[in-house]
């Protein structure tokens, strides 16, 4: 893969670039977004690893600008463990996933591979059918089955499941879910999500306390896991 890293911590940036190159990947490492802008305009990248705390050009500003240009290149943001709001803001701005420092290169590459698969499928119509581990969902026919038996969902439960399934594999933030399912006037009503997610898990998961499909991203949102 050809990767671009925006990381102002020279020790971390050098370690990432060196480790990824040793594994056979082409890497361009920059310490600020201004330097990266000209490179992005002239070179195609498979993925970008972005630290939001950049010195001159804020990482969030850069991310939003790049998405406004129409780029579909997967972007993984780097964040400190305590930076929950940064993760949420980054995902809302168009990032595909995030990594909490410290992390391993193996985890970074795994998340890049997942993001690439999902970005590739995002060029096709959104996922409307799913079948796996006894769960079958057909959004067009509004059919949900568990081990061959029909599952009755309320309209809100179905809409929540549909929103997660259409973005299968990707994190959907609390605000995104609330806006899309309940409306923008409810983006702060996170108790709706906890209630309805609990109801969905009880109906769809074999072990609701250890969900296979409806995964929690603590402090950020949820994702429908297809792997």
GIZIHU-V977121 format. One record per residue. N is the residue number from 1. RES is the residue in one small letter. SS is DSSP state (~ for helix, > for strand, _ for the rest). PHI is phi in degrees with one decimal (999 if undefined). OMEGA is omega in degrees with one decimal (none if undefined). Layout:
BEGIN
<<N:RES:SS:PHI:OMEGA> <N:RES:SS:PHI:OMEGA>>
END
This chain:
BEGIN
<<1:x:_:999:171.4> <2:x:>:-107.0:-172.2> <3:x:>:-120.2:173.2> <4:x:>:-114.9:178.6> <5:x:>:-115.7:172.1> <6:x:>:-112.7:-176.0> <7:x:_:-150.6:-176.3> <8:x:_:-84.8:174.5> <9:x:_:-77.0:-172.4> <10:x:~:-64.9:178.7> <11:x:~:-66.4:178.8> <12:x:~:-68.4:-179.5> <13:x:~:-59.8:179.3> <14:x:~:-65.6:179.9> <15:x:~:-64.2:178.4> <16:x:~:-63.6:-178.1> <17:x:~:-60.8:-179.1> <18:x:~:-64.8:-179.2> <19:x:~:-62.5:-179.6> <20:x:~:-69.5:177.7> <21:x:~:-66.1:178.5> <22:x:~:-63.4:178.4> <23:x:_:-90.1:173.5> <24:x:_:97.7:-178.9> <25:x:_:-94.5:174.6> <26:x:>:-87.4:-173.9> <27:x:>:-131.8:168.7> <28:x:>:-113.6:-177.3> <29:x:>:-115.9:178.6> <30:x:>:-126.6:-178.3> <31:x:_:-93.3:176.2> <32:x:_:-150.9:-175.0> <33:x:~:-65.9:-179.4> <34:x:~:-61.3:177.9> <35:x:~:-65.9:-175.9> <36:x:~:-72.6:-176.3> <37:x:~:-55.3:-177.9> <38:x:~:-67.6:179.1> <39:x:~:-66.8:-178.5> <40:x:~:-65.2:179.9> <41:x:~:-70.1:-174.7> <42:x:~:-115.0:-176.0> <43:x:_:-133.9:176.9> <44:x:_:-79.6:178.7> <45:x:_:-117.6:176.4> <46:x:_:-81.6:180.0> <47:x:>:-163.1:177.8> <48:x:>:-123.5:173.6> <49:x:>:-109.4:-167.5> <50:x:>:-123.2:169.3> <51:x:>:-86.8:-175.9> <52:x:_:-72.0:-176.8> <53:x:_:-91.0:-178.4> <54:x:_:-87.2:-171.1> <55:x:_:-72.3:-173.7> <56:x:_:-101.9:178.3> <57:x:_:-105.2:-177.9> <58:x:_:-56.6:-176.5> <59:x:~:-59.2:-179.7> <60:x:~:-66.8:177.4> <61:x:~:-62.2:179.9> <62:x:~:-62.5:-179.0> <63:x:~:-61.0:-179.5> <64:x:~:-63.9:-179.9> <65:x:~:-64.0:-178.9> <66:x:~:-65.6:177.5> <67:x:~:-67.9:178.4> <68:x:~:-65.0:176.4> <69:x:_:-74.4:178.9> <70:x:_:96.2:-179.2> <71:x:_:-68.6:174.4> <72:x:_:-111.5:178.5> <73:x:_:-63.7:178.3> <74:x:>:-59.4:178.2> <75:x:>:-123.4:174.1> <76:x:>:-108.6:-179.6> <77:x:>:-94.3:175.7> <78:x:>:-102.4:-176.5> <79:x:>:-148.8:173.7> <80:x:_:-76.2:-175.6> <81:x:_:-56.7:-176.3> <82:x:_:-83.2:-174.4> <83:x:_:-88.4:-177.8> <84:x:~:-60.8:-178.1> <85:x:~:-63.8:176.4> <86:x:~:-61.4:178.9> <87:x:~:-61.6:-179.3> <88:x:~:-62.5:180.0> <89:x:~:-61.0:-180.0> <90:x:~:-64.4:178.6> <91:x:~:-66.3:177.3> <92:x:~:-63.7:-178.0> <93:x:~:-81.5:176.2> <94:x:_:123.5:176.0> <95:x:_:-70.2:-179.3> <96:x:_:-90.0:-176.8> <97:x:>:-167.1:178.3> <98:x:>:-141.8:174.7> <99:x:>:-125.0:178.9> <100:x:>:-95.3:178.1> <101:x:_:-72.5:-5.9> <102:x:_:-80.5:179.7> <103:x:_:-146.3:179.4> <104:x:_:-98.8:176.9> <105:x:~:-64.6:178.4> <106:x:~:-61.3:178.4> <107:x:~:-67.0:177.9> <108:x:~:-57.2:-178.8> <109:x:~:-65.1:178.9> <110:x:~:-62.7:179.8> <111:x:~:-68.8:175.5> <112:x:~:-64.6:179.5> <113:x:~:-61.7:178.0> <114:x:~:-63.1:-179.9> <115:x:~:-61.8:178.5> <116:x:~:-64.1:178.6> <117:x:~:-63.4:-178.0> <118:x:~:-71.8:176.8> <119:x:~:-66.7:177.4> <120:x:~:-64.6:179.9> <121:x:~:-72.3:-179.4> <122:x:~:-67.8:177.0> <123:x:_:-74.9:176.1> <124:x:_:-94.8:176.4> <125:x:_:-55.2:-179.9> <126:x:_:-57.5:-178.0> <127:x:_:-61.4:-179.1> <128:x:_:-120.1:-179.5> <129:x:>:-130.9:177.0> <130:x:>:-145.7:175.4> <131:x:>:-147.7:179.1> <132:x:>:-179.2:176.9> <133:x:_:51.7:176.1> <134:x:_:85.0:178.9> <135:x:>:-100.6:176.8> <136:x:>:-130.2:179.4> <137:x:>:-130.9:174.2> <138:x:>:-125.9:-175.4> <139:x:_:-67.6:-178.0> <140:x:_:-67.4:178.9> <141:x:_:-86.9:-176.9> <142:x:_:55.8:180.0> <143:x:>:-115.6:174.7> <144:x:>:-131.3:-179.0> <145:x:>:-131.9:174.5> <146:x:>:-124.3:-177.7> <147:x:_:54.8:176.8> <148:x:_:86.3:179.8> <149:x:>:-97.6:179.6> <150:x:>:-65.6:177.5> <151:x:_:-114.6:178.5> <152:x:_:-86.8:175.4> <153:x:_:-117.1:172.3> <154:x:_:-68.8:178.3> <155:x:~:-54.4:-179.6> <156:x:~:-68.9:177.7> <157:x:~:-60.3:-179.8> <158:x:~:-64.9:-179.9> <159:x:~:-63.3:178.3> <160:x:~:-66.7:177.4> <161:x:~:-61.5:-178.6> <162:x:~:-62.5:-179.9> <163:x:~:-63.3:179.8> <164:x:~:-69.0:-177.3> <165:x:~:-67.6:-179.8> <166:x:~:-63.5:176.2> <167:x:_:-109.0:-173.2> <168:x:_:-50.0:178.5> <169:x:_:90.6:-178.0> <170:x:_:-103.0:176.8> <171:x:_:-71.1:172.5> <172:x:>:-114.3:-174.8> <173:x:>:-70.0:177.2> <174:x:~:-54.2:-177.6> <175:x:~:-63.8:179.1> <176:x:~:-62.6:-179.5> <177:x:~:-64.6:-178.7> <178:x:~:-63.7:179.7> <179:x:~:-65.9:-175.1> <180:x:~:-76.9:-175.6> <181:x:~:-97.3:-176.2> <182:x:_:-106.6:-178.4> <183:x:_:111.3:-173.8> <184:x:~:-63.6:179.3> <185:x:~:-74.1:-177.2> <186:x:~:-115.2:-173.3> <187:x:_:-67.4:178.5> <188:x:_:-99.4:-173.7> <189:x:_:-88.3:-175.5> <190:x:~:-66.4:178.8> <191:x:~:-65.2:174.7> <192:x:~:-58.8:-177.5> <193:x:~:-63.2:-179.2> <194:x:~:-59.9:-179.4> <195:x:~:-63.9:-174.9> <196:x:~:-73.9:176.4> <197:x:~:-67.2:175.8> <198:x:~:-61.6:179.0> <199:x:~:-66.6:178.8> <200:x:~:-62.7:-179.9> <201:x:~:-62.7:179.7> <202:x:~:-61.9:-177.8> <203:x:~:-88.8:-170.2> <204:x:~:-111.0:-173.9> <205:x:_:-93.0:174.5> <206:x:_:-67.0:178.4> <207:x:_:-127.8:-175.4> <208:x:~:-55.8:179.7> <209:x:~:-77.3:176.2> <210:x:~:-131.5:-171.2> <211:x:_:-63.1:177.0> <212:x:_:-86.9:-174.2> <213:x:_:-106.7:-172.9> <214:x:>:-93.0:-172.4> <215:x:>:-91.3:175.1> <216:x:>:-93.8:168.3> <217:x:>:-104.6:-167.5> <218:x:_:-52.7:177.1> <219:x:_:76.7:-173.8> <220:x:_:-120.0:-176.3> <221:x:>:172.0:-178.1> <222:x:>:-139.2:172.4> <223:x:>:-144.3:173.4> <224:x:>:-92.8:-175.5> <225:x:_:-87.4:-179.0> <226:x:_:-110.3:-177.0> <227:x:_:-111.9:none>>
END
